[in-house]
Amino acid sequence: MAYEKLQAYRAVAVIPGTSLIPTPSQAAGGEGKNNGCVLYIGTGGNLDVETAGGDLITFTNVGSGQFLPVQVLKVFATSTASDIVALW
């Protein structure tokens, strides 16, 4: 059976908006494709996202200090949650 690493190895702060969440290499000026990331929510609220599957969804009342185990491409500016970190 294959071993699957469950811990994140890269992280970048998320600024909600309309563009894709940059991968760590993109944030440093490099290239790379974001295939989706898991989110850590520092300050809770509603989270409007686009998933890696192309779904637009609102996660309502996400708690502070929680992880969102969904592969996310975008966090929209309409989100009320903040202090968000993307994890790969």
PDB file of N, CA, C and O in Angstrom:
ATOM      1  N   MET A   1       0.849  -1.180   0.000  1.00  0.00           N
ATOM      2  CA  MET A   1       0.000   0.000   0.000  1.00  0.00           C
ATOM      3  C   MET A   1       0.895   1.244   0.000  1.00  0.00           C
ATOM      4  O   MET A   1       1.903   1.293   0.706  1.00  0.00           O
ATOM      5  N   ALA A   2       0.517   2.244  -0.797  1.00  0.00           N
ATOM      6  CA  ALA A   2       1.301   3.473  -0.905  1.00  0.00           C
ATOM      7  C   ALA A   2       1.089   4.346   0.320  1.00  0.00           C
ATOM      8  O   ALA A   2      -0.008   4.405   0.875  1.00  0.00           O
ATOM      9  N   TYR A   3       2.140   5.016   0.730  1.00  0.00           N
ATOM     10  CA  TYR A   3       2.078   5.961   1.839  1.00  0.00           C
ATOM     11  C   TYR A   3       1.702   7.322   1.285  1.00  0.00           C
ATOM     12  O   TYR A   3       2.307   7.796   0.323  1.00  0.00           O
ATOM     13  N   GLU A   4       0.715   7.943   1.883  1.00  0.00           N
ATOM     14  CA  GLU A   4       0.300   9.265   1.452  1.00  0.00           C
ATOM     15  C   GLU A   4       0.615  10.264   2.548  1.00  0.00           C
ATOM     16  O   GLU A   4       0.149  10.118   3.678  1.00  0.00           O
ATOM     17  N   LYS A   5       1.397  11.273   2.224  1.00  0.00           N
ATOM     18  CA  LYS A   5       1.761  12.298   3.192  1.00  0.00           C
ATOM     19  C   LYS A   5       0.554  13.205   3.422  1.00  0.00           C
ATOM     20  O   LYS A   5       0.001  13.760   2.472  1.00  0.00           O
ATOM     21  N   LEU A   6       0.150  13.353   4.672  1.00  0.00           N
ATOM     22  CA  LEU A   6      -1.045  14.126   4.981  1.00  0.00           C
ATOM     23  C   LEU A   6      -0.746  15.528   5.490  1.00  0.00           C
ATOM     24  O   LEU A   6      -1.664  16.329   5.663  1.00  0.00           O
ATOM     25  N   GLN A   7       0.520  15.837   5.730  1.00  0.00           N
ATOM     26  CA  GLN A   7       0.868  17.162   6.217  1.00  0.00           C
ATOM     27  C   GLN A   7       1.195  18.075   5.040  1.00  0.00           C
ATOM     28  O   GLN A   7       1.693  17.632   4.005  1.00  0.00           O
ATOM     29  N   ALA A   8       0.905  19.351   5.226  1.00  0.00           N
ATOM     30  CA  ALA A   8       1.233  20.331   4.195  1.00  0.00           C
ATOM     31  C   ALA A   8       2.747  20.560   4.179  1.00  0.00           C
ATOM     32  O   ALA A   8       3.415  20.461   5.209  1.00  0.00           O
ATOM     33  N   TYR A   9       3.268  20.864   3.002  1.00  0.00           N
ATOM     34  CA  TYR A   9       4.695  21.158   2.882  1.00  0.00           C
ATOM     35  C   TYR A   9       4.952  22.578   2.403  1.00  0.00           C
ATOM     36  O   TYR A   9       6.089  23.047   2.444  1.00  0.00           O
ATOM     37  N   ARG A  10       3.906  23.272   1.946  1.00  0.00           N
ATOM     38  CA  ARG A  10       4.025  24.670   1.526  1.00  0.00           C
ATOM     39  C   ARG A  10       2.800  25.439   2.011  1.00  0.00           C
ATOM     40  O   ARG A  10       1.731  24.863   2.212  1.00  0.00           O
ATOM     41  N   ALA A  11       2.971  26.760   2.199  1.00  0.00           N
ATOM     42  CA  ALA A  11       1.871  27.610   2.662  1.00  0.00           C
ATOM     43  C   ALA A  11       2.052  29.015   2.106  1.00  0.00           C
ATOM     44  O   ALA A  11       3.174  29.477   1.898  1.00  0.00           O
ATOM     45  N   VAL A  12       0.930  29.685   1.871  1.00  0.00           N
ATOM     46  CA  VAL A  12       0.957  31.078   1.423  1.00  0.00           C
ATOM     47  C   VAL A  12      -0.308  31.767   1.936  1.00  0.00           C
ATOM     48  O   VAL A  12      -1.376  31.157   1.981  1.00  0.00           O
ATOM     49  N   ALA A  13      -0.185  33.035   2.321  1.00  0.00           N
ATOM     50  CA  ALA A  13      -1.343  33.807   2.769  1.00  0.00           C
ATOM     51  C   ALA A  13      -2.279  34.052   1.592  1.00  0.00           C
ATOM     52  O   ALA A  13      -1.834  34.266   0.465  1.00  0.00           O
ATOM     53  N   VAL A  14      -3.581  34.017   1.869  1.00  0.00           N
ATOM     54  CA  VAL A  14      -4.594  34.209   0.829  1.00  0.00           C
ATOM     55  C   VAL A  14      -5.203  35.595   0.972  1.00  0.00           C
ATOM     56  O   VAL A  14      -5.633  35.999   2.053  1.00  0.00           O
ATOM     57  N   ILE A  15      -5.228  36.312  -0.142  1.00  0.00           N
ATOM     58  CA  ILE A  15      -5.924  37.599  -0.201  1.00  0.00           C
ATOM     59  C   ILE A  15      -7.183  37.367  -1.026  1.00  0.00           C
ATOM     60  O   ILE A  15      -7.093  37.155  -2.235  1.00  0.00           O
ATOM     61  N   PRO A  16      -8.366  37.404  -0.390  1.00  0.00           N
ATOM     62  CA  PRO A  16      -9.603  37.165  -1.140  1.00  0.00           C
ATOM     63  C   PRO A  16      -9.755  38.150  -2.298  1.00  0.00           C
ATOM     64  O   PRO A  16      -9.445  39.334  -2.164  1.00  0.00           O
ATOM     65  N   GLY A  17     -10.229  37.652  -3.421  1.00  0.00           N
ATOM     66  CA  GLY A  17     -10.423  38.462  -4.620  1.00  0.00           C
ATOM     67  C   GLY A  17     -10.969  37.602  -5.734  1.00  0.00           C
ATOM     68  O   GLY A  17     -11.639  36.600  -5.482  1.00  0.00           O
ATOM     69  N   THR A  18     -10.686  37.987  -6.968  1.00  0.00           N
ATOM     70  CA  THR A  18     -11.225  37.251  -8.100  1.00  0.00           C
ATOM     71  C   THR A  18     -10.167  36.432  -8.833  1.00  0.00           C
ATOM     72  O   THR A  18     -10.502  35.688  -9.755  1.00  0.00           O
ATOM     73  N   SER A  19      -8.896  36.554  -8.445  1.00  0.00           N
ATOM     74  CA  SER A  19      -7.857  35.797  -9.132  1.00  0.00           C
ATOM     75  C   SER A  19      -7.564  34.494  -8.391  1.00  0.00           C
ATOM     76  O   SER A  19      -7.913  34.339  -7.221  1.00  0.00           O
ATOM     77  N   LEU A  20      -6.920  33.568  -9.087  1.00  0.00           N
ATOM     78  CA  LEU A  20      -6.554  32.293  -8.480  1.00  0.00           C
ATOM     79  C   LEU A  20      -5.601  32.510  -7.317  1.00  0.00           C
ATOM     80  O   LEU A  20      -4.819  33.460  -7.318  1.00  0.00           O
ATOM     81  N   ILE A  21      -5.666  31.636  -6.331  1.00  0.00           N
ATOM     82  CA  ILE A  21      -4.707  31.657  -5.238  1.00  0.00           C
ATOM     83  C   ILE A  21      -3.349  31.310  -5.839  1.00  0.00           C
ATOM     84  O   ILE A  21      -3.227  30.283  -6.507  1.00  0.00           O
ATOM     85  N   PRO A  22      -2.324  32.137  -5.621  1.00  0.00           N
ATOM     86  CA  PRO A  22      -1.022  31.812  -6.200  1.00  0.00           C
ATOM     87  C   PRO A  22      -0.361  30.658  -5.454  1.00  0.00           C
ATOM     88  O   PRO A  22      -0.460  30.562  -4.230  1.00  0.00           O
ATOM     89  N   THR A  23       0.314  29.781  -6.200  1.00  0.00           N
ATOM     90  CA  THR A  23       1.104  28.746  -5.547  1.00  0.00           C
ATOM     91  C   THR A  23       2.297  29.424  -4.881  1.00  0.00           C
ATOM     92  O   THR A  23       2.601  30.569  -5.216  1.00  0.00           O
ATOM     93  N   PRO A  24       2.979  28.764  -3.956  1.00  0.00           N
ATOM     94  CA  PRO A  24       4.161  29.386  -3.340  1.00  0.00           C
ATOM     95  C   PRO A  24       5.193  29.827  -4.378  1.00  0.00           C
ATOM     96  O   PRO A  24       5.813  30.877  -4.211  1.00  0.00           O
ATOM     97  N   SER A  25       5.390  29.050  -5.445  1.00  0.00           N
ATOM     98  CA  SER A  25       6.367  29.438  -6.465  1.00  0.00           C
ATOM     99  C   SER A  25       5.878  30.662  -7.244  1.00  0.00           C
ATOM    100  O   SER A  25       6.685  31.519  -7.604  1.00  0.00           O
ATOM    101  N   GLN A  26       4.569  30.759  -7.510  1.00  0.00           N
ATOM    102  CA  GLN A  26       4.031  31.940  -8.194  1.00  0.00           C
ATOM    103  C   GLN A  26       4.172  33.167  -7.309  1.00  0.00           C
ATOM    104  O   GLN A  26       4.499  34.248  -7.800  1.00  0.00           O
ATOM    105  N   ALA A  27       3.929  33.017  -6.006  1.00  0.00           N
ATOM    106  CA  ALA A  27       4.023  34.135  -5.071  1.00  0.00           C
ATOM    107  C   ALA A  27       5.446  34.677  -5.013  1.00  0.00           C
ATOM    108  O   ALA A  27       5.650  35.857  -4.725  1.00  0.00           O
ATOM    109  N   ALA A  28       6.445  33.812  -5.288  1.00  0.00           N
ATOM    110  CA  ALA A  28       7.843  34.225  -5.273  1.00  0.00           C
ATOM    111  C   ALA A  28       8.316  34.679  -6.649  1.00  0.00           C
ATOM    112  O   ALA A  28       9.511  34.888  -6.857  1.00  0.00           O
ATOM    113  N   GLY A  29       7.379  34.832  -7.597  1.00  0.00           N
ATOM    114  CA  GLY A  29       7.729  35.304  -8.921  1.00  0.00           C
ATOM    115  C   GLY A  29       7.989  34.193  -9.925  1.00  0.00           C
ATOM    116  O   GLY A  29       8.353  34.466 -11.068  1.00  0.00           O
ATOM    117  N   GLY A  30       7.809  32.953  -9.515  1.00  0.00           N
ATOM    118  CA  GLY A  30       8.043  31.822 -10.417  1.00  0.00           C
ATOM    119  C   GLY A  30       6.770  31.379 -11.101  1.00  0.00           C
ATOM    120  O   GLY A  30       5.748  32.063 -11.060  1.00  0.00           O
ATOM    121  N   GLU A  31       6.852  30.224 -11.730  1.00  0.00           N
ATOM    122  CA  GLU A  31       5.699  29.657 -12.417  1.00  0.00           C
ATOM    123  C   GLU A  31       5.179  28.462 -11.633  1.00  0.00           C
ATOM    124  O   GLU A  31       5.814  28.004 -10.683  1.00  0.00           O
ATOM    125  N   GLY A  32       4.057  27.981 -12.027  1.00  0.00           N
ATOM    126  CA  GLY A  32       3.459  26.820 -11.388  1.00  0.00           C
ATOM    127  C   GLY A  32       1.961  26.877 -11.545  1.00  0.00           C
ATOM    128  O   GLY A  32       1.394  27.947 -11.767  1.00  0.00           O
ATOM    129  N   LYS A  33       1.316  25.739 -11.430  1.00  0.00           N
ATOM    130  CA  LYS A  33      -0.132  25.679 -11.584  1.00  0.00           C
ATOM    131  C   LYS A  33      -0.759  25.312 -10.257  1.00  0.00           C
ATOM    132  O   LYS A  33      -0.296  24.394  -9.580  1.00  0.00           O
ATOM    133  N   ASN A  34      -1.801  26.018  -9.884  1.00  0.00           N
ATOM    134  CA  ASN A  34      -2.533  25.705  -8.666  1.00  0.00           C
ATOM    135  C   ASN A  34      -3.609  24.687  -9.014  1.00  0.00           C
ATOM    136  O   ASN A  34      -4.574  25.014  -9.704  1.00  0.00           O
ATOM    137  N   ASN A  35      -3.451  23.467  -8.547  1.00  0.00           N
ATOM    138  CA  ASN A  35      -4.449  22.423  -8.767  1.00  0.00           C
ATOM    139  C   ASN A  35      -5.442  22.365  -7.618  1.00  0.00           C
ATOM    140  O   ASN A  35      -6.253  21.441  -7.546  1.00  0.00           O
ATOM    141  N   GLY A  36      -5.390  23.321  -6.737  1.00  0.00           N
ATOM    142  CA  GLY A  36      -6.265  23.366  -5.572  1.00  0.00           C
ATOM    143  C   GLY A  36      -5.459  23.224  -4.300  1.00  0.00           C
ATOM    144  O   GLY A  36      -4.418  22.567  -4.281  1.00  0.00           O
ATOM    145  N   CYS A  37      -5.941  23.836  -3.249  1.00  0.00           N
ATOM    146  CA  CYS A  37      -5.260  23.783  -1.964  1.00  0.00           C
ATOM    147  C   CYS A  37      -6.298  23.685  -0.852  1.00  0.00           C
ATOM    148  O   CYS A  37      -7.458  24.055  -1.029  1.00  0.00           O
ATOM    149  N   VAL A  38      -5.862  23.188   0.280  1.00  0.00           N
ATOM    150  CA  VAL A  38      -6.676  23.150   1.491  1.00  0.00           C
ATOM    151  C   VAL A  38      -6.486  24.488   2.190  1.00  0.00           C
ATOM    152  O   VAL A  38      -5.409  25.078   2.105  1.00  0.00           O
ATOM    153  N   LEU A  39      -7.505  24.974   2.876  1.00  0.00           N
ATOM    154  CA  LEU A  39      -7.417  26.272   3.542  1.00  0.00           C
ATOM    155  C   LEU A  39      -7.434  26.138   5.049  1.00  0.00           C
ATOM    156  O   LEU A  39      -8.124  25.284   5.607  1.00  0.00           O
ATOM    157  N   TYR A  40      -6.656  27.003   5.706  1.00  0.00           N
ATOM    158  CA  TYR A  40      -6.739  27.202   7.150  1.00  0.00           C
ATOM    159  C   TYR A  40      -7.425  28.542   7.345  1.00  0.00           C
ATOM    160  O   TYR A  40      -7.039  29.533   6.726  1.00  0.00           O
ATOM    161  N   ILE A  41      -8.444  28.582   8.205  1.00  0.00           N
ATOM    162  CA  ILE A  41      -9.215  29.806   8.458  1.00  0.00           C
ATOM    163  C   ILE A  41      -8.832  30.350   9.821  1.00  0.00           C
ATOM    164  O   ILE A  41      -9.164  29.753  10.845  1.00  0.00           O
ATOM    165  N   GLY A  42      -8.130  31.484   9.844  1.00  0.00           N
ATOM    166  CA  GLY A  42      -7.699  32.072  11.107  1.00  0.00           C
ATOM    167  C   GLY A  42      -8.837  32.734  11.857  1.00  0.00           C
ATOM    168  O   GLY A  42      -9.002  32.521  13.058  1.00  0.00           O
ATOM    169  N   THR A  43      -9.622  33.538  11.154  1.00  0.00           N
ATOM    170  CA  THR A  43     -10.762  34.226  11.745  1.00  0.00           C
ATOM    171  C   THR A  43     -12.017  33.794  10.992  1.00  0.00           C
ATOM    172  O   THR A  43     -12.118  33.984   9.780  1.00  0.00           O
ATOM    173  N   GLY A  44     -12.960  33.220  11.707  1.00  0.00           N
ATOM    174  CA  GLY A  44     -14.129  32.599  11.088  1.00  0.00           C
ATOM    175  C   GLY A  44     -15.091  33.555  10.428  1.00  0.00           C
ATOM    176  O   GLY A  44     -15.034  34.769  10.622  1.00  0.00           O
ATOM    177  N   GLY A  45     -15.976  32.973   9.642  1.00  0.00           N
ATOM    178  CA  GLY A  45     -17.005  33.711   8.928  1.00  0.00           C
ATOM    179  C   GLY A  45     -17.469  32.882   7.750  1.00  0.00           C
ATOM    180  O   GLY A  45     -17.269  31.668   7.722  1.00  0.00           O
ATOM    181  N   ASN A  46     -18.084  33.525   6.785  1.00  0.00           N
ATOM    182  CA  ASN A  46     -18.510  32.840   5.564  1.00  0.00           C
ATOM    183  C   ASN A  46     -17.361  32.822   4.570  1.00  0.00           C
ATOM    184  O   ASN A  46     -16.558  33.754   4.517  1.00  0.00           O
ATOM    185  N   LEU A  47     -17.290  31.756   3.784  1.00  0.00           N
ATOM    186  CA  LEU A  47     -16.199  31.581   2.836  1.00  0.00           C
ATOM    187  C   LEU A  47     -16.789  31.265   1.464  1.00  0.00           C
ATOM    188  O   LEU A  47     -17.360  30.195   1.255  1.00  0.00           O
ATOM    189  N   ASP A  48     -16.643  32.213   0.529  1.00  0.00           N
ATOM    190  CA  ASP A  48     -17.114  32.041  -0.848  1.00  0.00           C
ATOM    191  C   ASP A  48     -15.929  31.588  -1.677  1.00  0.00           C
ATOM    192  O   ASP A  48     -14.941  32.313  -1.795  1.00  0.00           O
ATOM    193  N   VAL A  49     -16.016  30.382  -2.260  1.00  0.00           N
ATOM    194  CA  VAL A  49     -14.873  29.805  -2.963  1.00  0.00           C
ATOM    195  C   VAL A  49     -15.267  29.213  -4.308  1.00  0.00           C
ATOM    196  O   VAL A  49     -16.441  28.969  -4.589  1.00  0.00           O
ATOM    197  N   GLU A  50     -14.235  28.987  -5.136  1.00  0.00           N
ATOM    198  CA  GLU A  50     -14.352  28.143  -6.316  1.00  0.00           C
ATOM    199  C   GLU A  50     -13.497  26.915  -6.057  1.00  0.00           C
ATOM    200  O   GLU A  50     -12.313  27.031  -5.742  1.00  0.00           O
ATOM    201  N   THR A  51     -14.096  25.745  -6.188  1.00  0.00           N
ATOM    202  CA  THR A  51     -13.362  24.509  -5.948  1.00  0.00           C
ATOM    203  C   THR A  51     -12.569  24.109  -7.194  1.00  0.00           C
ATOM    204  O   THR A  51     -12.786  24.646  -8.280  1.00  0.00           O
ATOM    205  N   ALA A  52     -11.649  23.161  -7.020  1.00  0.00           N
ATOM    206  CA  ALA A  52     -10.862  22.657  -8.137  1.00  0.00           C
ATOM    207  C   ALA A  52     -11.762  22.018  -9.189  1.00  0.00           C
ATOM    208  O   ALA A  52     -11.379  21.937 -10.356  1.00  0.00           O
ATOM    209  N   GLY A  53     -12.943  21.564  -8.801  1.00  0.00           N
ATOM    210  CA  GLY A  53     -13.904  20.990  -9.732  1.00  0.00           C
ATOM    211  C   GLY A  53     -14.756  22.026 -10.441  1.00  0.00           C
ATOM    212  O   GLY A  53     -15.602  21.669 -11.261  1.00  0.00           O
ATOM    213  N   GLY A  54     -14.548  23.320 -10.136  1.00  0.00           N
ATOM    214  CA  GLY A  54     -15.285  24.390 -10.802  1.00  0.00           C
ATOM    215  C   GLY A  54     -16.574  24.805 -10.122  1.00  0.00           C
ATOM    216  O   GLY A  54     -17.331  25.604 -10.673  1.00  0.00           O
ATOM    217  N   ASP A  55     -16.841  24.276  -8.931  1.00  0.00           N
ATOM    218  CA  ASP A  55     -18.065  24.635  -8.210  1.00  0.00           C
ATOM    219  C   ASP A  55     -17.877  25.953  -7.473  1.00  0.00           C
ATOM    220  O   ASP A  55     -16.828  26.188  -6.872  1.00  0.00           O
ATOM    221  N   LEU A  56     -18.893  26.815  -7.518  1.00  0.00           N
ATOM    222  CA  LEU A  56     -18.921  28.053  -6.740  1.00  0.00           C
ATOM    223  C   LEU A  56     -19.833  27.794  -5.559  1.00  0.00           C
ATOM    224  O   LEU A  56     -21.009  27.475  -5.734  1.00  0.00           O
ATOM    225  N   ILE A  57     -19.291  27.930  -4.351  1.00  0.00           N
ATOM    226  CA  ILE A  57     -20.047  27.542  -3.158  1.00  0.00           C
ATOM    227  C   ILE A  57     -19.708  28.469  -1.997  1.00  0.00           C
ATOM    228  O   ILE A  57     -18.597  28.992  -1.911  1.00  0.00           O
ATOM    229  N   THR A  58     -20.671  28.665  -1.111  1.00  0.00           N
ATOM    230  CA  THR A  58     -20.446  29.408   0.126  1.00  0.00           C
ATOM    231  C   THR A  58     -20.471  28.433   1.296  1.00  0.00           C
ATOM    232  O   THR A  58     -21.451  27.716   1.502  1.00  0.00           O
ATOM    233  N   PHE A  59     -19.388  28.415   2.054  1.00  0.00           N
ATOM    234  CA  PHE A  59     -19.349  27.672   3.309  1.00  0.00           C
ATOM    235  C   PHE A  59     -19.723  28.663   4.400  1.00  0.00           C
ATOM    236  O   PHE A  59     -18.992  29.622   4.648  1.00  0.00           O
ATOM    237  N   THR A  60     -20.845  28.438   5.045  1.00  0.00           N
ATOM    238  CA  THR A  60     -21.403  29.381   6.012  1.00  0.00           C
ATOM    239  C   THR A  60     -20.891  29.096   7.413  1.00  0.00           C
ATOM    240  O   THR A  60     -20.839  27.945   7.847  1.00  0.00           O
ATOM    241  N   ASN A  61     -20.513  30.160   8.116  1.00  0.00           N
ATOM    242  CA  ASN A  61     -20.136  30.102   9.520  1.00  0.00           C
ATOM    243  C   ASN A  61     -18.977  29.136   9.787  1.00  0.00           C
ATOM    244  O   ASN A  61     -19.040  28.324  10.710  1.00  0.00           O
ATOM    245  N   VAL A  62     -17.928  29.229   8.980  1.00  0.00           N
ATOM    246  CA  VAL A  62     -16.715  28.441   9.215  1.00  0.00           C
ATOM    247  C   VAL A  62     -16.051  28.997  10.475  1.00  0.00           C
ATOM    248  O   VAL A  62     -15.886  30.210  10.603  1.00  0.00           O
ATOM    249  N   GLY A  63     -15.677  28.131  11.390  1.00  0.00           N
ATOM    250  CA  GLY A  63     -15.114  28.553  12.669  1.00  0.00           C
ATOM    251  C   GLY A  63     -13.674  29.022  12.579  1.00  0.00           C
ATOM    252  O   GLY A  63     -12.932  28.621  11.683  1.00  0.00           O
ATOM    253  N   SER A  64     -13.288  29.872  13.512  1.00  0.00           N
ATOM    254  CA  SER A  64     -11.902  30.319  13.617  1.00  0.00           C
ATOM    255  C   SER A  64     -11.015  29.131  13.966  1.00  0.00           C
ATOM    256  O   SER A  64     -11.398  28.268  14.756  1.00  0.00           O
ATOM    257  N   GLY A  65      -9.830  29.096  13.372  1.00  0.00           N
ATOM    258  CA  GLY A  65      -8.876  28.045  13.656  1.00  0.00           C
ATOM    259  C   GLY A  65      -9.221  26.707  13.023  1.00  0.00           C
ATOM    260  O   GLY A  65      -8.741  25.667  13.476  1.00  0.00           O
ATOM    261  N   GLN A  66     -10.042  26.718  11.989  1.00  0.00           N
ATOM    262  CA  GLN A  66     -10.476  25.479  11.334  1.00  0.00           C
ATOM    263  C   GLN A  66      -9.776  25.293   9.986  1.00  0.00           C
ATOM    264  O   GLN A  66      -9.327  26.258   9.367  1.00  0.00           O
ATOM    265  N   PHE A  67      -9.692  24.044   9.549  1.00  0.00           N
ATOM    266  CA  PHE A  67      -9.206  23.705   8.215  1.00  0.00           C
ATOM    267  C   PHE A  67     -10.409  23.391   7.341  1.00  0.00           C
ATOM    268  O   PHE A  67     -11.381  22.792   7.802  1.00  0.00           O
ATOM    269  N   LEU A  68     -10.341  23.797   6.077  1.00  0.00           N
ATOM    270  CA  LEU A  68     -11.375  23.476   5.110  1.00  0.00           C
ATOM    271  C   LEU A  68     -10.782  22.428   4.169  1.00  0.00           C
ATOM    272  O   LEU A  68      -9.987  22.770   3.294  1.00  0.00           O
ATOM    273  N   PRO A  69     -11.161  21.148   4.336  1.00  0.00           N
ATOM    274  CA  PRO A  69     -10.540  20.070   3.562  1.00  0.00           C
ATOM    275  C   PRO A  69     -11.161  19.907   2.177  1.00  0.00           C
ATOM    276  O   PRO A  69     -11.623  18.825   1.811  1.00  0.00           O
ATOM    277  N   VAL A  70     -11.163  20.992   1.420  1.00  0.00           N
ATOM    278  CA  VAL A  70     -11.703  21.013   0.060  1.00  0.00           C
ATOM    279  C   VAL A  70     -10.621  21.635  -0.825  1.00  0.00           C
ATOM    280  O   VAL A  70     -10.006  22.626  -0.432  1.00  0.00           O
ATOM    281  N   GLN A  71     -10.381  21.076  -2.005  1.00  0.00           N
ATOM    282  CA  GLN A  71      -9.397  21.644  -2.925  1.00  0.00           C
ATOM    283  C   GLN A  71      -9.961  22.927  -3.526  1.00  0.00           C
ATOM    284  O   GLN A  71     -10.918  22.889  -4.299  1.00  0.00           O
ATOM    285  N   VAL A  72      -9.365  24.064  -3.169  1.00  0.00           N
ATOM    286  CA  VAL A  72      -9.873  25.392  -3.524  1.00  0.00           C
ATOM    287  C   VAL A  72      -8.918  26.082  -4.489  1.00  0.00           C
ATOM    288  O   VAL A  72      -7.699  26.003  -4.336  1.00  0.00           O
ATOM    289  N   LEU A  73      -9.488  26.764  -5.491  1.00  0.00           N
ATOM    290  CA  LEU A  73      -8.708  27.567  -6.435  1.00  0.00           C
ATOM    291  C   LEU A  73      -8.783  29.057  -6.141  1.00  0.00           C
ATOM    292  O   LEU A  73      -7.794  29.773  -6.296  1.00  0.00           O
ATOM    293  N   LYS A  74      -9.974  29.537  -5.708  1.00  0.00           N
ATOM    294  CA  LYS A  74     -10.192  30.967  -5.459  1.00  0.00           C
ATOM    295  C   LYS A  74     -10.960  31.153  -4.165  1.00  0.00           C
ATOM    296  O   LYS A  74     -11.808  30.338  -3.801  1.00  0.00           O
ATOM    297  N   VAL A  75     -10.646  32.247  -3.474  1.00  0.00           N
ATOM    298  CA  VAL A  75     -11.460  32.729  -2.361  1.00  0.00           C
ATOM    299  C   VAL A  75     -11.922  34.122  -2.782  1.00  0.00           C
ATOM    300  O   VAL A  75     -11.102  35.006  -3.029  1.00  0.00           O
ATOM    301  N   PHE A  76     -13.229  34.310  -2.862  1.00  0.00           N
ATOM    302  CA  PHE A  76     -13.773  35.563  -3.364  1.00  0.00           C
ATOM    303  C   PHE A  76     -13.823  36.644  -2.292  1.00  0.00           C
ATOM    304  O   PHE A  76     -13.906  36.351  -1.100  1.00  0.00           O
ATOM    305  N   ALA A  77     -13.770  37.903  -2.735  1.00  0.00           N
ATOM    306  CA  ALA A  77     -13.752  39.062  -1.840  1.00  0.00           C
ATOM    307  C   ALA A  77     -15.024  39.186  -1.013  1.00  0.00           C
ATOM    308  O   ALA A  77     -15.035  39.905  -0.014  1.00  0.00           O
ATOM    309  N   THR A  78     -16.087  38.507  -1.401  1.00  0.00           N
ATOM    310  CA  THR A  78     -17.339  38.548  -0.646  1.00  0.00           C
ATOM    311  C   THR A  78     -17.271  37.708   0.633  1.00  0.00           C
ATOM    312  O   THR A  78     -18.206  37.727   1.433  1.00  0.00           O
ATOM    313  N   SER A  79     -16.184  36.979   0.828  1.00  0.00           N
ATOM    314  CA  SER A  79     -16.018  36.168   2.041  1.00  0.00           C
ATOM    315  C   SER A  79     -15.863  37.070   3.253  1.00  0.00           C
ATOM    316  O   SER A  79     -15.236  38.125   3.170  1.00  0.00           O
ATOM    317  N   THR A  80     -16.435  36.655   4.383  1.00  0.00           N
ATOM    318  CA  THR A  80     -16.268  37.415   5.622  1.00  0.00           C
ATOM    319  C   THR A  80     -15.200  36.799   6.519  1.00  0.00           C
ATOM    320  O   THR A  80     -14.750  37.446   7.464  1.00  0.00           O
ATOM    321  N   ALA A  81     -14.785  35.562   6.244  1.00  0.00           N
ATOM    322  CA  ALA A  81     -13.681  34.944   6.969  1.00  0.00           C
ATOM    323  C   ALA A  81     -12.386  35.646   6.561  1.00  0.00           C
ATOM    324  O   ALA A  81     -12.292  36.201   5.466  1.00  0.00           O
ATOM    325  N   SER A  82     -11.386  35.618   7.452  1.00  0.00           N
ATOM    326  CA  SER A  82     -10.112  36.296   7.133  1.00  0.00           C
ATOM    327  C   SER A  82      -8.954  35.528   7.755  1.00  0.00           C
ATOM    328  O   SER A  82      -9.140  34.481   8.374  1.00  0.00           O
ATOM    329  N   ASP A  83      -7.767  36.067   7.579  1.00  0.00           N
ATOM    330  CA  ASP A  83      -6.540  35.413   8.061  1.00  0.00           C
ATOM    331  C   ASP A  83      -6.474  33.978   7.521  1.00  0.00           C
ATOM    332  O   ASP A  83      -6.297  33.019   8.271  1.00  0.00           O
ATOM    333  N   ILE A  84      -6.622  33.866   6.205  1.00  0.00           N
ATOM    334  CA  ILE A  84      -6.713  32.581   5.516  1.00  0.00           C
ATOM    335  C   ILE A  84      -5.334  32.197   4.976  1.00  0.00           C
ATOM    336  O   ILE A  84      -4.611  33.038   4.441  1.00  0.00           O
ATOM    337  N   VAL A  85      -4.984  30.933   5.122  1.00  0.00           N
ATOM    338  CA  VAL A  85      -3.718  30.403   4.634  1.00  0.00           C
ATOM    339  C   VAL A  85      -4.006  29.212   3.720  1.00  0.00           C
ATOM    340  O   VAL A  85      -4.748  28.301   4.086  1.00  0.00           O
ATOM    341  N   ALA A  86      -3.402  29.233   2.516  1.00  0.00           N
ATOM    342  CA  ALA A  86      -3.497  28.115   1.591  1.00  0.00           C
ATOM    343  C   ALA A  86      -2.381  27.124   1.902  1.00  0.00           C
ATOM    344  O   ALA A  86      -1.237  27.516   2.135  1.00  0.00           O
ATOM    345  N   LEU A  87      -2.724  25.835   1.904  1.00  0.00           N
ATOM    346  CA  LEU A  87      -1.765  24.785   2.234  1.00  0.00           C
ATOM    347  C   LEU A  87      -1.704  23.755   1.116  1.00  0.00           C
ATOM    348  O   LEU A  87      -2.736  23.344   0.586  1.00  0.00           O
ATOM    349  N   TRP A  88      -0.478  23.336   0.756  1.00  0.00           N
ATOM    350  CA  TRP A  88      -0.255  22.278  -0.227  1.00  0.00           C
ATOM    351  C   TRP A  88       0.552  21.171   0.407  1.00  0.00           C
ATOM    352  O   TRP A  88       0.855  20.175  -0.249  1.00  0.00           O
TER     353      TRP A  88
END
